[in-house]
Amino acid sequence: MLHRDDGFTLIEIILTILIFAVVGLTLTSAFMNGAFGLQLSSQKSQDINTAHFNLNEAILNYDNTGSDTITIIFNEGKSDEVSITVNGQLIQEEVNGVILEYFEVVIPDA
């Protein structure tokens, strides 16, 4: 009988498949974690932009009727609606011919 070394044994094929599976799972896991991190970062960025928009809206709609509070509402009309009320005063000043309005928050002494 002749002994031939032309091919791979079953054990070599199984080990190769196992190595490829481990590498593939590792790469898939890394990709999924990256995608999740990107989604979380995008959501946080969107929340910050919404907070900034809501703050600007609250300042725009501020009526100076003696009240020195401003209320910012997030997710208005939804089940997870949150409102924040802060004490302060609306400041108007002119800089280079442009009238700036901002709400200065009053932090009480401790």
C-alpha positions as CSV (number, residue, x, y, z in Angstrom):
1,M,0.0,0.0,0.0
2,L,1.1,3.5,-0.8
3,H,0.8,6.3,1.8
4,R,-0.3,9.6,0.4
5,D,0.1,13.0,2.0
6,D,-1.9,15.0,-0.6
7,G,-4.8,16.2,1.5
8,F,-5.9,17.4,4.9
9,T,-7.1,15.2,7.7
10,L,-10.5,15.6,9.3
11,I,-8.9,17.0,12.5
12,E,-7.1,19.7,10.5
13,I,-10.3,20.8,8.7
14,I,-12.2,20.9,12.0
15,L,-9.5,23.0,13.7
16,T,-9.4,25.4,10.8
17,I,-13.2,25.8,10.9
18,L,-13.0,26.3,14.6
19,I,-10.3,29.0,14.3
20,F,-12.3,30.8,11.6
21,A,-15.4,30.7,13.8
22,V,-13.6,32.2,16.8
23,V,-12.1,35.0,14.7
24,G,-15.5,35.6,13.0
25,L,-17.3,35.8,16.4
26,T,-14.7,38.2,17.8
27,L,-15.0,40.5,14.8
28,T,-18.8,40.4,14.9
29,S,-18.8,41.2,18.6
30,A,-16.4,44.2,18.1
31,F,-18.6,45.5,15.2
32,M,-21.8,45.2,17.3
33,N,-20.2,47.0,20.3
34,G,-19.1,49.8,18.0
35,A,-22.5,50.1,16.4
36,F,-24.1,50.2,19.8
37,G,-21.7,52.9,21.0
38,L,-22.4,54.9,17.9
39,Q,-26.2,54.6,18.5
40,L,-25.8,55.6,22.1
41,S,-23.6,58.6,21.2
42,S,-26.1,59.7,18.5
43,Q,-29.0,59.5,21.0
44,K,-27.0,61.6,23.6
45,S,-26.2,64.2,20.9
46,Q,-29.8,64.4,19.9
47,D,-30.9,64.8,23.5
48,I,-28.4,67.6,24.0
49,N,-29.7,69.4,20.9
50,T,-33.3,69.0,22.1
51,A,-32.4,70.4,25.5
52,H,-30.7,73.4,23.8
53,F,-33.7,73.9,21.5
54,N,-36.1,73.7,24.5
55,L,-34.0,76.2,26.5
56,N,-34.0,78.6,23.6
57,E,-37.8,78.2,23.2
58,A,-38.3,78.8,27.0
59,I,-36.2,82.0,26.8
60,L,-38.1,83.2,23.7
61,N,-41.5,82.6,25.3
62,Y,-40.4,84.0,28.7
63,D,-42.9,86.6,29.9
64,N,-41.4,89.0,32.4
65,T,-44.4,89.3,34.7
66,G,-42.4,89.5,37.9
67,S,-41.6,85.8,38.0
68,D,-38.0,85.0,38.0
69,T,-38.4,81.4,37.0
70,I,-38.2,79.6,33.7
71,T,-39.6,76.2,32.9
72,I,-38.1,73.9,30.3
73,I,-40.2,70.9,29.1
74,F,-38.8,67.8,27.5
75,N,-40.9,65.3,25.6
76,E,-44.0,67.5,26.0
77,G,-47.2,65.6,25.7
78,K,-45.5,62.2,25.9
79,S,-45.6,59.7,28.7
80,D,-42.0,60.5,29.8
81,E,-42.5,64.2,29.9
82,V,-40.1,66.0,32.2
83,S,-40.1,69.7,33.2
84,I,-37.3,71.6,34.9
85,T,-38.0,75.0,36.6
86,V,-35.0,77.2,37.5
87,N,-34.7,80.5,39.2
88,G,-33.0,83.4,37.5
89,Q,-33.5,86.5,35.4
90,L,-33.7,87.3,31.8
91,I,-30.8,89.5,30.7
92,Q,-30.9,91.7,27.7
93,E,-27.8,93.5,26.4
94,E,-26.6,95.0,23.2
95,V,-23.3,93.9,21.8
96,N,-22.1,95.5,18.5
97,G,-25.7,96.6,17.6
98,V,-27.1,93.1,18.3
99,I,-29.5,92.6,21.2
100,L,-28.7,89.4,23.1
101,E,-31.1,87.7,25.4
102,Y,-30.1,85.0,27.9
103,F,-31.4,83.7,31.1
104,E,-29.0,84.0,34.0
105,V,-29.6,81.3,36.6
106,V,-29.5,82.4,40.2
107,I,-27.6,79.9,42.4
108,P,-28.5,80.3,46.1
109,D,-25.8,80.7,48.7
110,A,-25.1,77.4,50.5
